[in-house]
Amino acid sequence: MTTYGLRSVQDDDHEWLVDLHNDPSVLYNMTHPQPITMEHHMAWWSKISHDHRQLRLIFTVDGQRVGFTKFYDIDRANQNCVLGADIHKSFRGRGLAKCMWSLMLDKCFDELGLRRVSLTTAEYNTIGIKTYEGLGFQREGLLTQSLWRSGKFHDQICMYMLDIHWRHRSSSAIGGRA
């Protein structure tokens, strides 16, 4: 049986994280698409790894690192946060994103006690949009012409999910919800 999980970032993950970040398809979907060095990554990591409003976890399949999950601006007073995630190029196209995002939503709503999560994604990220909508995320607006890619501006789609919507789903990609 396949085991899916989220675990803390370990020292030997950092080279892998730089490789994941610098993948051209990951950069293309980022708001700030700048490649990074290990030195830059470690400086960033030293700042955010102790910030209680940030959480970064490695998504694993049978103990093997597959993706990187990002929980931004965790606001416990208002019970919300912003989410993001990437899957390493060697694991894309296997249907793992739904599993990863399901674990992230469980973490937010069941462990962190949040009420609302949100994300933004580029309008051209059709695979991501299909995944998010399949999990129950709702569109709530646009950041009109906010991304410059390939010589033109693109919109970013703002999406959200409430805990009550997630809890009402009957079964997930990994066994609990749809």
Secondary structure as UniProt FT lines:
FT   STRAND          4..8
FT   HELIX           11..13
FT   HELIX           14..21
FT   HELIX           24..29
FT   HELIX           38..48
FT   TURN            49..50
FT   TURN            52..53
FT   STRAND          55..61
FT   TURN            62..63
FT   STRAND          64..75
FT   TURN            76..79
FT   STRAND          80..87
FT   HELIX           89..91
FT   TURN            92..93
FT   HELIX           96..106
FT   HELIX           107..111
FT   STRAND          116..122
FT   TURN            123..124
FT   HELIX           126..135
FT   STRAND          138..149
FT   TURN            150..151
FT   STRAND          152..162
FT   HELIX           163..167
FT   TURN            173..174
//
